Amino acid sequence: MPAGGPAGFSRTDVEGFRERNKKGNLRMKQHLQQFVHHLAVERGLSRNTVESYERDLTGFLDYASREGLDPIRDSDRQLITAYMLHLRQQGKAASSAARALVSLRSFYRFLAQERLIERDPSRYMQSPRLPRRLPKAITVEEVDRLLNAPRTDTPQGARDKAMLELLYATGMRVSELIGLDVGDVNLRMGYVRCVGKGSKERIIPMGRQAILHLEHYLTHMRPKLLTGRHAQQALFINRSGSRLTRQGFWKIIRKWADAAGIRTPLSPHTLRHSFATHLLENGADLRAVQEMLGHADISTTQIYTHVTRVRMKEVYDLAHPRAKRDGIRGGRT
């Protein structure tokens, strides 16, 4: 073996490989910035979604760089498979690995369409099937306790009450809720306009309680939060007069969950799940719920029908005289 290089390669050969791989990684990072721009501008994806793609792909490029591989010249199924194995060895959840593969497939498809690479190495790779997690919902009684927890005689309390009522009344995502402007709510007609994933706009009806508490907040309490500051369009604002953030709302919902004595782990998304579950339990049409949630595919909404079936079974086991007397819990007759 010649001195300075493994497997018959000279030191000059090895240095040449490293330099080409370094250039390949640099080109790939430049392509990544093009892809990020494509996601944000052309496809109109949300900032959180774009950042998720960028994070997944940066991790892949860093892995290729550490392994001394050029992700353009060496881009084949083996490299992608090796990265998936690496994620598993790092203890990443199966859902994280599946999401990373989705990001890679989207990235390579973009590169092939733009003729930045000759072929898409991920084209025939299948995403692993994951067990579908049932959404967590809280009971109607727990929702009532949560929504009744804030006091409405303070600006922050009135704002929090209006936010919680609106979230449960519409099933919006938290990003949609905090992104609302004053002009997006029509109290007289009883609807709210929101912009969801993919910049898709939808109109959602509001219930009477949400309308009443929004009116109270807008008329009497929001002006107090804006005292001495320039008026802005954000519907829900913090003590500084700025638009409330996701983190800010997370703290708000945890605060009032604790005050209401709710021990069930609660997140802003829990109210969205509860909204859908409670509507279906009370006979709402699945297509209508799909429209209100902003799901592109009804199969996403259908998971809630399983939740309601589970709940129906629990009610049956508790209420049916034969089930109670015989001690049957889900057995066959």
C-alpha positions as CSV (number, residue, x, y, z in Angstrom):
1,M,0.0,0.0,0.0
2,P,1.5,3.4,-0.9
3,A,2.4,5.6,2.0
4,G,-0.2,8.1,3.1
5,G,-3.4,6.5,1.8
6,P,-5.7,3.6,2.6
7,A,-6.6,0.8,0.2
8,G,-4.0,1.7,-2.4
9,F,-4.8,5.4,-2.6
10,S,-2.1,7.9,-2.2
11,R,-2.3,10.8,0.2
12,T,-2.9,13.1,-2.8
13,D,-5.8,10.9,-3.9
14,V,-7.3,11.0,-0.4
15,E,-7.0,14.8,-0.2
16,G,-8.6,15.1,-3.6
17,F,-11.6,13.0,-2.5
18,R,-12.0,15.2,0.6
19,E,-11.8,18.4,-1.4
20,R,-14.5,17.1,-3.9
21,N,-16.7,16.0,-1.1
22,K,-16.3,19.3,0.6
23,K,-17.3,21.1,-2.6
24,G,-20.2,18.7,-3.0
25,N,-21.5,19.4,0.5
26,L,-21.2,23.2,-0.2
27,R,-23.2,22.8,-3.4
28,M,-25.8,20.8,-1.6
29,K,-26.2,23.4,1.1
30,Q,-26.7,26.0,-1.6
31,H,-29.4,23.8,-3.2
32,L,-31.0,23.5,0.3
33,Q,-31.4,27.2,0.4
34,Q,-33.1,27.1,-3.0
35,F,-35.4,24.4,-1.7
36,V,-36.2,26.4,1.4
37,H,-37.1,29.4,-0.7
38,H,-39.3,27.1,-2.9
39,L,-41.2,25.8,0.2
40,A,-41.7,29.3,1.7
41,V,-42.5,31.3,-1.4
42,E,-43.8,29.0,-4.1
43,R,-45.6,26.4,-2.0
44,G,-46.5,28.9,0.8
45,L,-45.8,26.6,3.7
46,S,-45.8,27.9,7.2
47,R,-42.6,29.0,8.9
48,N,-42.7,26.1,11.3
49,T,-43.0,23.6,8.5
50,V,-40.2,25.1,6.5
51,E,-37.9,25.2,9.5
52,S,-38.8,21.5,10.1
53,Y,-37.7,20.6,6.6
54,E,-34.5,22.6,6.9
55,R,-33.6,21.0,10.2
56,D,-34.1,17.5,8.9
57,L,-32.1,18.2,5.7
58,T,-29.3,20.0,7.6
59,G,-28.9,16.9,9.8
60,F,-28.6,14.7,6.7
61,L,-26.0,16.9,5.1
62,D,-24.0,17.1,8.3
63,Y,-24.1,13.3,8.5
64,A,-22.8,13.0,4.9
65,S,-20.0,15.5,5.6
66,R,-18.9,13.5,8.7
67,E,-18.9,10.3,6.7
68,G,-16.8,11.9,4.0
69,L,-19.5,11.5,1.4
70,D,-20.6,13.8,-1.4
71,P,-24.4,14.0,-1.1
72,I,-24.6,14.8,-4.8
73,R,-22.1,12.3,-6.3
74,D,-22.8,9.6,-3.7
75,S,-26.6,10.2,-3.5
76,D,-28.1,6.8,-3.7
77,R,-30.5,4.6,-1.8
78,Q,-27.6,3.2,0.3
79,L,-26.6,6.6,1.6
80,I,-30.2,7.4,2.6
81,T,-30.7,4.0,4.1
82,A,-27.5,4.4,6.1
83,Y,-28.8,7.8,7.4
84,M,-32.1,6.2,8.5
85,L,-30.1,3.5,10.3
86,H,-28.0,6.2,11.9
87,L,-31.1,8.0,13.2
88,R,-32.3,4.7,14.8
89,Q,-28.9,4.2,16.4
90,Q,-29.1,7.7,17.8
91,G,-32.4,6.7,19.5
92,K,-34.6,8.8,17.4
93,A,-38.3,7.9,17.4
94,A,-39.7,6.1,14.4
95,S,-41.9,9.1,13.7
96,S,-38.8,11.4,13.5
97,A,-37.1,9.0,11.1
98,A,-40.2,8.9,8.9
99,R,-40.4,12.6,8.9
100,A,-36.8,12.9,7.9
101,L,-37.4,10.5,5.0
102,V,-40.3,12.6,3.8
103,S,-38.1,15.7,3.9
104,L,-35.4,13.9,1.9
105,R,-37.8,12.6,-0.7
106,S,-39.3,16.1,-1.2
107,F,-35.8,17.6,-1.4
108,Y,-34.4,15.1,-4.0
109,R,-37.6,15.4,-6.0
110,F,-37.1,19.1,-6.1
111,L,-33.5,18.7,-7.2
112,A,-34.4,16.3,-10.0
113,Q,-37.2,18.6,-11.3
114,E,-34.8,21.5,-11.3
115,R,-32.2,19.3,-13.1
116,L,-29.7,19.9,-10.3
117,I,-29.1,16.1,-10.0
118,E,-29.5,13.5,-12.7
119,R,-31.9,11.2,-10.9
120,D,-33.9,11.0,-7.7
121,P,-32.4,8.3,-5.5
122,S,-35.3,8.4,-3.1
123,R,-38.0,7.9,-5.8
124,Y,-39.0,4.3,-4.9
125,M,-38.3,4.4,-1.2
126,Q,-41.4,3.8,0.9
127,S,-42.0,5.6,4.2
128,P,-42.3,3.2,7.1
129,R,-45.9,2.5,8.3
130,L,-46.4,4.1,11.7
131,P,-49.1,3.2,14.3
132,R,-51.6,6.0,14.2
133,R,-51.9,7.7,17.5
134,L,-55.3,8.6,18.7
135,P,-55.8,12.3,19.4
136,K,-56.1,13.2,23.1
137,A,-59.3,14.9,24.1
138,I,-60.6,16.1,27.4
139,T,-64.2,15.7,28.6
140,V,-66.9,18.4,28.2
141,E,-66.9,18.9,31.9
142,E,-63.1,19.5,31.9
143,V,-63.5,21.9,29.0
144,D,-66.2,23.9,31.0
145,R,-63.8,24.1,34.0
146,L,-60.9,25.3,31.8
147,L,-63.0,27.9,29.9
148,N,-64.5,29.2,33.2
149,A,-61.2,29.6,34.9
150,P,-60.0,33.0,33.6
151,R,-61.5,36.1,35.3
152,T,-62.9,38.6,32.8
153,D,-62.5,41.8,34.8
154,T,-58.8,42.2,33.8
155,P,-57.4,42.8,30.3
156,Q,-55.3,39.6,30.4
157,G,-58.1,37.5,31.9
158,A,-60.6,38.7,29.3
159,R,-58.1,38.1,26.5
160,D,-57.4,34.5,27.8
161,K,-61.1,33.8,28.1
162,A,-61.8,35.0,24.6
163,M,-58.9,32.9,23.2
164,L,-59.9,29.7,24.9
165,E,-63.6,30.2,23.9
166,L,-62.6,30.9,20.3
167,L,-60.2,27.9,20.1
168,Y,-62.8,25.5,21.4
169,A,-65.6,27.0,19.3
170,T,-63.7,26.7,16.0
171,G,-61.1,24.0,16.4
172,M,-58.4,26.2,14.9
173,R,-54.7,25.4,15.2
174,V,-52.8,27.5,17.7
175,S,-50.8,29.1,14.8
176,E,-54.0,30.1,13.1
177,L,-55.4,31.5,16.4
178,I,-52.4,33.8,17.2
179,G,-52.2,34.8,13.5
180,L,-55.7,36.3,13.5
181,D,-56.1,40.0,12.9
182,V,-59.0,42.1,14.2
183,G,-60.5,42.2,10.8
184,D,-60.7,38.4,10.6
185,V,-63.6,38.2,13.0
186,N,-67.1,39.2,12.1
187,L,-69.1,39.3,15.4
188,R,-72.3,40.4,13.7
189,M,-72.4,37.5,11.3
190,G,-70.7,35.1,13.8
191,Y,-67.8,33.8,11.8
192,V,-64.0,34.0,11.8
193,R,-61.7,33.9,8.7
194,C,-58.4,32.1,9.2
195,V,-55.5,31.1,7.0
196,G,-54.3,27.5,7.5
197,K,-51.7,25.2,6.0
198,G,-50.6,26.0,2.5
199,S,-52.1,29.5,2.9
200,K,-55.6,28.0,2.5
201,E,-58.3,30.3,3.8
202,R,-61.4,29.0,5.5
203,I,-64.5,30.5,7.2
204,I,-65.5,28.9,10.5
205,P,-68.7,29.7,12.4
206,M,-68.5,30.8,16.1
207,G,-70.8,29.9,19.0
208,R,-72.6,32.5,21.1
209,Q,-70.2,32.3,24.0
210,A,-67.1,32.9,21.8
211,I,-68.9,35.9,20.2
212,L,-69.9,37.4,23.6
213,H,-66.4,37.1,25.1
214,L,-64.7,38.4,22.0
215,E,-66.9,41.4,22.0
216,H,-66.1,42.1,25.6
217,Y,-62.4,41.8,25.0
218,L,-62.4,43.9,21.9
219,T,-64.6,46.6,23.3
220,H,-63.3,47.0,26.8
221,M,-60.0,45.2,27.4
222,R,-57.9,45.2,24.3
223,P,-57.7,49.0,24.2
224,K,-56.2,48.8,27.7
225,L,-53.5,46.5,26.5
226,L,-52.8,49.1,23.7
227,T,-52.7,52.1,26.0
228,G,-50.0,54.5,24.9
229,R,-49.0,52.3,22.0
230,H,-49.6,52.4,18.3
231,A,-52.6,50.4,17.4
232,Q,-51.9,47.2,15.4
233,Q,-53.9,44.6,13.6
234,A,-53.2,41.5,15.8
235,L,-56.3,40.3,17.5
236,F,-54.6,38.8,20.5
237,I,-51.8,40.9,22.0
238,N,-49.6,40.6,25.1
239,R,-48.8,43.2,27.8
240,S,-46.3,44.8,25.4
241,G,-49.0,45.4,22.8
242,S,-47.3,42.9,20.4
243,R,-48.9,39.8,18.8
244,L,-49.1,36.9,21.2
245,T,-46.7,34.0,20.5
246,R,-47.2,30.3,20.4
247,Q,-45.0,30.0,23.5
248,G,-47.1,32.7,25.2
249,F,-50.3,30.9,24.6
250,W,-48.8,27.6,25.7
251,K,-48.1,29.2,29.1
252,I,-51.6,30.6,29.2
253,I,-53.3,27.3,28.7
254,R,-51.1,25.6,31.2
255,K,-51.8,28.3,33.8
256,W,-55.6,28.0,33.5
257,A,-55.5,24.2,33.3
258,D,-53.7,24.2,36.7
259,A,-56.2,26.8,38.0
260,A,-59.1,24.5,36.9
261,G,-57.5,21.5,38.6
262,I,-57.2,19.6,35.3
263,R,-54.5,16.9,35.7
264,T,-54.7,15.6,32.2
265,P,-51.7,16.7,30.1
266,L,-53.0,19.6,28.2
267,S,-51.7,21.5,25.1
268,P,-53.3,24.0,22.8
269,H,-53.9,21.2,20.3
270,T,-55.9,19.3,23.0
271,L,-58.8,21.8,22.5
272,R,-58.7,21.2,18.8
273,H,-59.0,17.5,19.3
274,S,-61.8,18.0,21.9
275,F,-63.7,20.3,19.5
276,A,-63.7,17.6,16.8
277,T,-64.4,14.7,19.2
278,H,-67.3,16.4,20.9
279,L,-68.9,17.5,17.6
280,L,-68.9,13.9,16.3
281,E,-70.1,12.5,19.6
282,N,-73.1,14.8,19.2
283,G,-73.9,13.7,15.7
284,A,-72.0,16.3,13.5
285,D,-71.4,15.4,9.9
286,L,-67.9,14.2,9.2
287,R,-67.5,16.3,6.1
288,A,-68.5,19.5,8.0
289,V,-65.9,18.7,10.7
290,Q,-63.3,18.2,8.0
291,E,-64.1,21.6,6.6
292,M,-63.9,23.3,9.9
293,L,-60.6,21.7,10.9
294,G,-59.1,22.5,7.5
295,H,-58.1,18.9,6.7
296,A,-57.2,18.3,3.1
297,D,-58.0,14.6,3.3
298,I,-61.0,13.2,5.1
299,S,-59.0,10.2,6.2
300,T,-57.3,12.6,8.7
301,T,-60.6,13.5,10.1
302,Q,-61.8,9.9,10.3
303,I,-59.4,9.1,13.1
304,Y,-61.8,11.0,15.4
305,T,-64.6,8.6,14.5
306,H,-62.4,5.9,16.2
307,V,-62.2,8.0,19.3
308,T,-65.9,8.4,19.4
309,R,-66.4,4.6,19.0
310,V,-64.0,4.0,21.9
311,R,-66.0,6.5,24.0
312,M,-69.3,4.9,22.9
313,K,-68.0,1.5,24.1
314,E,-67.0,2.9,27.5
315,V,-70.4,4.5,27.9
316,Y,-72.1,1.2,27.0
317,D,-70.0,-0.8,29.5
318,L,-70.8,1.7,32.2
319,A,-74.5,2.1,31.5
320,H,-75.9,-1.1,30.0
321,P,-77.6,-3.2,32.8
322,R,-76.4,-6.6,31.4
323,A,-72.8,-5.3,30.9
324,K,-72.8,-4.0,34.5
325,R,-74.4,-7.1,36.1
326,D,-72.4,-9.6,34.2
327,G,-69.1,-7.8,34.6
328,I,-68.6,-7.8,30.8
329,R,-66.1,-5.3,29.6
330,G,-65.8,-5.5,25.9
331,G,-66.3,-9.3,25.7
332,R,-68.2,-11.0,23.0
333,T,-71.6,-12.6,23.5
